[in-house]
Amino acid sequence: MLRCALVITFIHCLVFTSTQAHDIHVDPVNGSDANEGVTKPVKTIAKGLKLAQAGDTVHLATVVYHESAVFYNRSGEVDKPITLDGHGAVLEGSEPLNGAQWQEPAPGLFRHDNLLHLDDAVLQRWFFTFDGKMNHMGRTSKGTRVDFKKLEELQPGEWTYIKDPSRAVAGSQQVFGSFYIRLEPGRKLDEAHIAAPMRSAGLQFSGKNSHIVVRNVIATHVYNDGYNIHGTTRDCRFENIASIECGDDGFSAHEDAECEIDGFVSIGNSTGMCDTVASRTHYKNVFIKDCLGFDVFFVSHGDHSIENAIVESSAAHAVSIGRDGIPQDGICTVRLKNFLVRRVGGGPQEFRVSGGGKLEAEHCTIENLKIQAATGSDVTFKQCLVTGDPKPEMLISKDAKWSGESNVYDVTSLHVDKMGFTTATFAEFQKLLTSENGSVWSQDQPASAKAGADEKALRALIKSKP
């Protein structure tokens, strides 16, 4: 919950206009699911969404909900969407631990044998919060995953998981074992302010959904994605949403999902955003910070775009488009416009377009990141700035397709396969690629270039910064 206080509020906030049949209200404190929701509020989000028909808006009281918002085979109509307006409500995925449900086999050591239905995918995303702070024990989805600590190595304020193969069920992917938490001897579990993520997503789509609007909702502390979009979706729009400290992706679209997202904050998740399969996602006005596995990750054969974004990169992997060594059913196409990614921590990393990835970048700034265009990639840079301190490298693989125009490369080295170029031989690079008209290799950007993202305009989209 600490990070929720840091959520950025965008000045740019679109107002969706439609003919609304009813306003349905949800209030977990004062509501009852026996109410009709219009004159008297219902208690749960599930009941409010069940009552909603085309043109209706479900309004959430601005409180913390220990509940996910689930859309399954729901459809509004053209110009009459079903709308969920959170008004800043928080969908909290974690629950405080109940000490009565845990064993204490030794002073300060606590054990639970059946905390949640688990598989390896859930375990690699798992965390606890101690006094509101996430504790991953060096493990995160799509990023670093060290081995679970041995029980005898566990220190106060740490946790581990020990599998029990004797409980395994043939043909099942379910994992059995025990969670252990160690505290200082004499300290009780109920006094330690520890919570566990008990829900998989803040908001989830599955089945066939269409003509839906979700806005002003914050998802946090789930063990999977803040916004988990599966199935077939059409005309589904998300406005001014946030994912804070989720076990996997801030936003993740799968299968045949088609989504528009305008106003998205992703802080402290394993991955800022990750869209895959044949999904089509289009983001505007994005802020990403403090992610662990990937900052931005597009994979498989979908179509995606991001316009107006600031990414403060510190994840194990920065920006990745496509995926080497993975069979592709098509091209992963990504368009970036007025996109700024700056490496601010976590060691050196790269901006990578892998095999099967196609990138069209315009007015982008890539700072403190190595540029890598891998074999089988297709990259177009137009009026982009590559810079950093220290200056980064650029590597274009032998069979990559690259074209550019009016870019500024403030780099330490530039290679096409094994051929290296310098500032003195930059014209040869332009000749080899038969492109890069108006581009320069220089620290000083010509006034005519106007390369890079408009950081001042991007910052103006944000009222406050964490």
Phi, psi and omega in degrees: 000340181299320183290334181300330179291345182262004185299135181280136175256125183273138171295319181287103182226105183288147177253120181271123181253133177199166175277115184256127182286313183217153170253114181256131187248139179240128179217105184292343181270312186255356185267169175217138180288358172278346179282166180270349173091344183269304178269334177227133187289151169275170186267326188243153175298320181303317180291319180299317179291328178294324180284336189289135175239176181308129179092347182279152173240128175264117182259127177264137170298146186278077180221184177266128179252129172265067187197146173267153173262117188241126174249120178228114180052051178247139180217133166271213177226165177304127182066006175221068183286162163275124186245133170250114180248111182280343182052031181092009179296151181251127173263101187269122184270349185258161177227141176299143178290142176258108184302332181293340181267359181248144173274156175236083184292341176209156181305123179083359180247125185238144187224139174225128185265344185215056184291322184200154172294117189240151163223179184296328179295320178291317181299323182288346178261355196289149174204162164242159169252130176249116184052040176083357182255131181295139176233103182269346186056041175073020183232135176205150179299138178062011179224216182291134175222091176285165178294150173299142179294146171290150186302320183289347179267352188291131179254159176306135182087010180239164178220164176207174177226130180244117180287152177236091183300337182293342181263000183298146179250125182301133178080359180254146175270359180295139180253137178242146179167202185224138168274141175234138174233132178249132175239174175297139179308133180095344180274135181270148183298321181294343181267353191269354178055055179249137178232155179237142178287111185255356177239149186277332184209153173284313177225136186223135172248140170208162185078217179247121180228142179208156176054061181229140175237132174236129181213155173058048181234140177244126177250136183208152169058035169265158183276348176245240187262144172300312177235110186246108189247111180240166175084206180255120176234143177221141179052050177246126189234139179238130184232128174051063179247162180215145171238124184233119173054062175254155187291336178232248189267147172295312175222135181214117177254139184232176173047235186254037182279140178231116187223147169244133182233119180236104184096091183221125176245128180228110185229128171074016177273168174297315177230135180300309174208145178210111180244142190213181184056228184258024183293157178229114184230142182224112185254144169225145172060077189238142172227127181231136183204150169060032177276164190249311183274295175228147170279309179224129185216114174242130187217157178082225193229041179267189180228124190219155175211151173225127177233129181068089182212145170238124178240113174267097194277126172215007181288168177299329176230135186276274181239129182222128181234127186078184180203120181293141173078001180252125179303133182248139174272358181179196183262137172270105186259129181226134175241128178241132179219131183052056187241124180242121173237126184231123177285118185242354180180174177086010177084175183299147176206180186228158169261107193241131169248113187266180178303137183081001178262136176236122183239131170242110184245130181225130182052054179247145173245124179240113190236131177065029179227135173293138176265126181229114173254105189277169176305130179088002179269164181222112188233134173234122175249130177225119180054048179252156179238125175245119186207182177161172177219101005288163182295138184277173176259158171232129180228118177251118184289164187304314185259018174277149175259125184225136171216150182209163179203128173056043178261160174239120181250100176260076191235167178269332178205155181219120182233141166244108189055240182263002181271122179259146180234156178235177176301325181287335183249018182300327179297328177292323175299315179298320180293319181298318184270354183050040178203201181067034173296132179080000179275156180222153170251097188196151173283332181266115182278123176299145180302331182283343186287314182049045184271154175096170178286155177271087186297323179299316179292323178296315179296330180291343177283347187245125180288317181220153182241143179290000000 
